[in-house]
Amino acid sequence: MRAMVLEQLGGRLQLVERPDPVPGPGDAVLKVLACGVCRTDLHVVDGELPNPRLPIVPGHEIVGVVERLGGGVTRLTPGQRVGVGWLGHACHRCAYCLSDRENLCDEPLFTGYTRDGGFASHVLVDADYAYPLEEAADPAATAPLLCAGLIGWRSLVMAGEGATLGLFGFGAAGHIICQVARWQGRQVFAFTRPGDEAAQTFARSLGADWAGGSDEPPPEPLDAAIIYAPVGELVPAALRAVKKGGRVICAGIHMSDIPTFPYEWLWEERQIRSVANLTRADAKAFLEIAPAAAVSTRVTTYPLESANEALADLRSGRLQGAAVLLPNPD
């Protein structure tokens, strides 16, 4: 198998040849059809997340085909198309797992962070964390749903059912959740980097009722705001944009420091909450909703060998939508 491997934090990924993975009990080996390039991959590569397993194959928005199964696996079959996301394994015995909060598991494994991910021709996964997908769905278009979509969905649920929603950052997650929120009948206000007219035009093309810079106030107060950009300065800005009782949801796994702000911006029962990982229930719910909402992803595809280029494009903000690697283009 071929894989793009991170050997040291802050370094470039290296293309290597490895033996094909062998499934153990409960495992599945997938041939990777597509793997999205997520901002979390950037945080891993750039050393912004603590204690990754090195060397590591990044990538956790995986669409693949089951090639081999380990002992005891009955819910998957060879040839089946499946998706794999960030949460790659949970212990099923800690207090969090036993209370339906496996996203907070004390002994988790995360795809592309503490176990090898999908920047490869093949990947070994825990079969319980592989989600059946429609055979006819385009792999590249589906890949961003496996993290940008799932974390986006969890953050949308956490934001509540308010009619006016702000999205701070309009990348992979923002462009997916904008479509879902509009399908739900909400007004969507998209906040981009100041002066990024292309991103604002993109947001309006997907149904956003308003799009402007993150330094601008929305045309009306918001019931909730979701922050997808890893920029701590957006937290006070979002607090100032929401109504009394409004919620600000920080959806990223990493964010720069939040600056101090006056207590009055938080007062009147405004809330700040973070989203941590996801559960299999999140995946089941969202993968049923996405086709109902006619979610369409905008993707830029790259061959496996161009993973470093894809990461650089994401880091610089040159992308609209999501980047996706195609390890087996045939």
C-alpha positions as CSV (number, residue, x, y, z in Angstrom):
1,M,0.0,0.0,0.0
2,R,1.0,3.7,-0.5
3,A,0.6,6.2,2.3
4,M,1.5,9.9,3.0
5,V,3.2,9.8,6.4
6,L,3.9,12.6,8.9
7,E,7.2,11.7,10.6
8,Q,7.8,14.9,12.6
9,L,5.5,17.7,13.6
10,G,5.7,20.7,11.3
11,G,7.3,18.6,8.6
12,R,6.1,17.6,5.1
13,L,4.3,14.4,4.5
14,Q,6.4,11.7,2.9
15,L,5.1,9.1,0.4
16,V,6.1,5.6,1.5
17,E,5.3,2.0,0.6
18,R,4.1,-0.2,3.4
19,P,2.8,-3.8,3.7
20,D,-0.9,-4.1,3.2
21,P,-2.7,-4.0,6.6
22,V,-4.0,-7.2,8.1
23,P,-7.3,-7.1,10.0
24,G,-7.5,-8.4,13.5
25,P,-10.7,-9.3,15.4
26,G,-13.3,-6.5,14.9
27,D,-11.3,-4.8,12.1
28,A,-11.9,-4.0,8.5
29,V,-9.4,-3.1,5.7
30,L,-10.7,-0.5,3.3
31,K,-9.5,0.4,-0.2
32,V,-9.7,4.2,0.1
33,L,-11.7,5.8,-2.7
34,A,-11.5,9.4,-1.3
35,C,-10.3,11.1,1.8
36,G,-11.1,14.7,2.7
37,V,-8.5,17.1,3.9
38,C,-9.8,18.7,7.1
39,R,-8.5,21.6,9.1
40,T,-8.0,19.1,11.9
41,D,-5.4,17.5,9.7
42,L,-3.6,20.9,9.6
43,H,-3.7,21.1,13.4
44,V,-2.1,17.6,13.6
45,V,0.6,18.3,11.0
46,D,1.4,21.7,12.4
47,G,1.7,20.4,16.0
48,E,-1.2,22.3,17.4
49,L,-2.8,19.1,18.9
50,P,-1.0,17.3,21.7
51,N,0.6,13.9,21.5
52,P,-0.2,12.5,18.1
53,R,1.1,9.1,17.4
54,L,4.2,9.5,15.2
55,P,4.8,8.5,12.5
56,I,1.1,8.9,11.5
57,V,-0.9,8.8,8.4
58,P,-3.4,11.7,8.6
59,G,-6.9,11.8,7.2
60,H,-10.3,11.1,8.8
61,E,-12.9,11.9,6.1
62,I,-12.7,8.5,4.5
63,V,-14.8,6.9,1.8
64,G,-13.7,3.4,1.1
65,V,-14.7,-0.1,0.0
66,V,-14.4,-3.1,2.3
67,E,-11.7,-5.4,1.1
68,R,-11.0,-7.7,4.1
69,L,-12.7,-8.4,7.4
70,G,-11.3,-9.6,10.7
71,G,-12.9,-12.2,13.0
72,G,-16.3,-11.5,14.5
73,V,-17.3,-8.7,12.1
74,T,-20.8,-9.3,10.9
75,R,-22.2,-5.9,10.1
76,L,-20.0,-5.3,7.1
77,T,-19.5,-7.3,3.9
78,P,-16.6,-7.3,1.4
79,G,-17.3,-4.9,-1.5
80,Q,-19.5,-2.7,0.7
81,R,-19.0,1.1,0.5
82,V,-18.5,2.7,3.9
83,G,-17.3,6.0,5.5
84,V,-15.0,6.5,8.5
85,G,-14.7,9.7,10.5
86,W,-12.6,11.2,13.3
87,L,-13.7,9.0,16.2
88,G,-12.1,5.7,15.3
89,H,-12.7,3.7,18.5
90,A,-14.1,4.1,22.0
91,C,-13.6,1.9,25.0
92,H,-17.3,1.2,25.7
93,R,-16.7,1.0,29.5
94,C,-15.9,4.4,30.9
95,A,-18.6,6.6,32.4
96,Y,-18.9,8.7,29.2
97,C,-19.4,5.7,27.0
98,L,-21.9,4.2,29.4
99,S,-23.9,7.4,29.3
100,D,-24.1,7.7,25.5
101,R,-21.3,10.2,25.3
102,E,-18.7,8.2,23.5
103,N,-17.4,11.5,22.0
104,L,-15.9,12.1,25.5
105,C,-14.5,8.6,25.9
106,D,-11.5,8.4,28.3
107,E,-9.6,6.0,26.0
108,P,-10.5,6.9,22.5
109,L,-8.6,6.4,19.2
110,F,-8.9,9.1,16.6
111,T,-8.5,8.4,12.9
112,G,-5.4,10.2,11.4
113,Y,-4.2,11.3,14.9
114,T,-3.7,8.3,17.2
115,R,-4.4,5.6,14.6
116,D,-3.5,5.7,10.9
117,G,-5.9,7.5,8.6
118,G,-7.0,7.8,5.0
119,F,-4.1,9.6,3.3
120,A,-3.3,6.2,1.9
121,S,-4.4,3.6,-0.7
122,H,-5.7,1.4,2.2
123,V,-6.6,1.8,5.8
124,L,-7.3,-0.5,8.8
125,V,-10.4,0.6,10.8
126,D,-12.5,-0.6,13.7
127,A,-15.5,-2.0,11.8
128,D,-18.0,-0.6,14.4
129,Y,-16.9,2.9,13.4
130,A,-17.5,2.4,9.7
131,Y,-20.8,3.8,8.4
132,P,-22.6,2.3,5.4
133,L,-22.9,4.6,2.5
134,E,-24.9,4.7,-0.7
135,E,-23.1,2.8,-3.5
136,A,-24.1,5.4,-6.1
137,A,-22.8,8.5,-4.2
138,D,-19.7,10.2,-5.6
139,P,-16.8,9.4,-3.2
140,A,-15.1,12.8,-3.5
141,A,-18.4,14.7,-2.9
142,T,-19.2,12.4,0.1
143,A,-15.9,12.6,1.9
144,P,-16.3,16.0,3.5
145,L,-19.6,14.8,5.1
146,L,-17.5,12.5,7.3
147,C,-16.1,15.3,9.5
148,A,-17.0,18.7,8.2
149,G,-20.6,17.5,7.9
150,L,-20.7,15.4,11.1
151,I,-19.1,18.1,13.4
152,G,-21.1,20.7,11.6
153,W,-24.3,18.7,12.3
154,R,-23.4,18.3,16.0
155,S,-22.7,22.0,16.3
156,L,-26.0,22.8,14.6
157,V,-27.9,20.6,17.0
158,M,-26.1,22.2,19.9
159,A,-26.9,25.7,18.6
160,G,-30.6,25.0,19.2
161,E,-33.6,25.6,17.0
162,G,-33.4,29.4,16.7
163,A,-34.6,31.0,13.5
164,T,-31.5,33.2,12.9
165,L,-28.1,31.5,12.7
166,G,-24.6,33.0,12.2
167,L,-21.8,31.0,10.7
168,F,-18.3,32.4,11.4
169,G,-16.0,30.8,8.8
170,F,-17.3,29.5,5.5
171,G,-15.1,26.6,4.6
172,A,-15.9,22.9,4.4
173,A,-18.3,22.8,7.4
174,G,-19.8,26.2,6.9
175,H,-20.9,25.5,3.3
176,I,-22.5,22.2,4.3
177,I,-24.3,23.4,7.3
178,C,-25.6,26.5,5.5
179,Q,-27.5,24.2,3.2
180,V,-28.9,22.1,6.1
181,A,-30.0,25.2,8.0
182,R,-31.7,26.7,5.0
183,W,-33.4,23.4,4.4
184,Q,-34.7,23.6,8.0
185,G,-36.1,27.0,7.3
186,R,-33.6,29.1,9.2
187,Q,-32.1,32.4,8.1
188,V,-28.3,32.1,7.7
189,F,-25.8,34.9,8.1
190,A,-22.3,34.0,6.8
191,F,-19.2,35.7,8.2
192,T,-16.0,35.4,6.3
193,R,-12.5,36.9,6.4
194,P,-12.9,40.7,6.0
195,G,-12.8,41.5,2.3
196,D,-13.2,38.0,1.1
197,E,-15.8,38.7,-1.6
198,A,-15.4,35.4,-3.3
199,A,-16.3,33.5,-0.1
200,Q,-19.3,35.9,0.5
201,T,-20.5,35.3,-3.1
202,F,-20.1,31.5,-2.5
203,A,-22.2,31.7,0.7
204,R,-25.0,33.6,-1.0
205,S,-25.0,31.1,-3.8
206,L,-25.8,28.4,-1.3
207,G,-28.7,30.3,0.2
208,A,-27.2,32.5,2.9
209,D,-29.5,35.4,3.5
210,W,-26.5,37.7,4.2
211,A,-22.8,37.4,3.9
212,G,-20.1,39.8,5.1
213,G,-16.9,40.2,6.9
214,S,-16.4,39.0,10.5
215,D,-15.7,42.6,11.4
216,E,-19.3,43.6,10.4
217,P,-22.4,43.3,12.5
218,P,-25.2,41.2,11.1
219,P,-28.3,42.9,9.8
220,E,-30.3,41.7,12.8
221,P,-29.5,39.9,16.1
222,L,-28.8,36.2,16.0
223,D,-30.4,33.4,18.0
224,A,-27.2,31.5,17.8
225,A,-23.7,31.6,16.2
226,I,-21.4,28.7,15.2
227,I,-17.7,29.4,15.0
228,Y,-15.9,27.2,12.5
229,A,-12.7,29.3,12.0
230,P,-10.0,28.6,14.6
231,V,-9.8,32.2,15.6
232,G,-10.4,33.1,19.3
233,E,-11.1,36.7,18.5
234,L,-14.4,35.6,16.9
235,V,-15.8,34.6,20.2
236,P,-16.4,38.1,21.5
237,A,-17.6,39.2,18.1
238,A,-20.2,36.3,18.0
239,L,-21.3,37.2,21.6
240,R,-22.0,40.7,20.5
241,A,-24.0,39.4,17.6
242,V,-26.4,37.1,19.5
243,K,-29.6,38.0,21.3
244,K,-30.3,37.7,25.0
245,G,-30.2,34.0,25.7
246,G,-28.3,33.3,22.5
247,R,-25.7,30.6,22.1
248,V,-22.2,30.7,20.7
249,I,-20.9,27.3,19.7
250,C,-17.1,26.8,19.1
251,A,-17.0,23.9,16.7
252,G,-13.2,23.4,16.2
253,I,-10.9,21.1,18.0
254,H,-8.3,23.9,18.3
255,M,-8.6,27.7,18.5
256,S,-6.3,30.5,19.2
257,D,-6.6,32.2,22.6
258,I,-9.9,34.0,23.3
259,P,-9.2,37.7,24.2
260,T,-10.7,39.2,27.3
261,F,-14.1,40.9,26.9
262,P,-16.6,42.7,29.2
263,Y,-18.9,40.5,31.2
264,E,-21.9,42.5,29.9
265,W,-21.3,40.8,26.5
266,L,-21.9,37.4,28.1
267,W,-24.6,38.6,30.5
268,E,-28.4,38.1,29.9
269,E,-27.9,34.3,29.8
270,R,-25.8,34.1,26.7
271,Q,-23.8,30.9,26.5
272,I,-20.5,29.7,25.1
273,R,-20.1,26.0,24.4
274,S,-17.6,23.8,22.7
275,V,-18.1,20.8,20.5
276,A,-15.9,17.7,21.2
277,N,-15.6,15.0,18.6
278,L,-18.8,13.1,17.6
279,T,-20.7,10.0,18.2
280,R,-22.0,7.2,16.0
281,A,-25.5,8.5,16.6
282,D,-24.4,11.8,15.1
283,A,-23.2,10.0,12.0
284,K,-26.4,8.0,11.6
285,A,-28.6,11.1,12.0
286,F,-26.6,13.3,9.6
287,L,-26.0,10.7,6.9
288,E,-29.8,10.3,6.7
289,I,-30.4,14.1,6.7
290,A,-27.8,15.1,4.1
291,P,-29.6,13.5,1.1
292,A,-32.9,14.7,2.3
293,A,-31.5,18.3,2.5
294,A,-30.0,17.8,-1.0
295,V,-26.6,18.8,0.4
296,S,-24.1,19.5,-2.4
297,T,-20.4,19.8,-1.5
298,R,-17.9,21.8,-3.5
299,V,-14.6,20.0,-3.6
300,T,-11.2,20.4,-5.2
301,T,-9.5,17.0,-5.8
302,Y,-5.8,16.1,-5.6
303,P,-3.9,12.9,-6.2
304,L,-2.5,11.2,-3.0
305,E,1.0,12.4,-3.8
306,S,-0.2,16.1,-3.7
307,A,-1.4,15.9,-0.1
308,N,1.1,18.6,1.0
309,E,-0.2,20.9,-1.7
310,A,-3.8,20.3,-0.5
311,L,-2.8,21.1,3.0
312,A,-1.0,24.3,1.9
313,D,-4.1,25.4,-0.1
314,L,-6.2,24.9,3.0
315,R,-3.8,26.7,5.3
316,S,-3.7,29.7,3.0
317,G,-7.4,30.0,2.5
318,R,-7.2,29.4,-1.3
319,L,-10.0,26.8,-1.2
320,Q,-13.7,27.3,-1.5
321,G,-15.4,24.3,0.0
322,A,-13.3,21.3,0.7
323,A,-10.1,19.5,-0.5
324,V,-10.2,15.8,-1.2
325,L,-7.5,13.3,-2.0
326,L,-8.1,10.5,-4.5
327,P,-5.6,7.7,-3.6
328,N,-7.0,5.2,-6.1
329,P,-8.3,7.2,-9.0
330,D,-8.8,4.1,-11.2
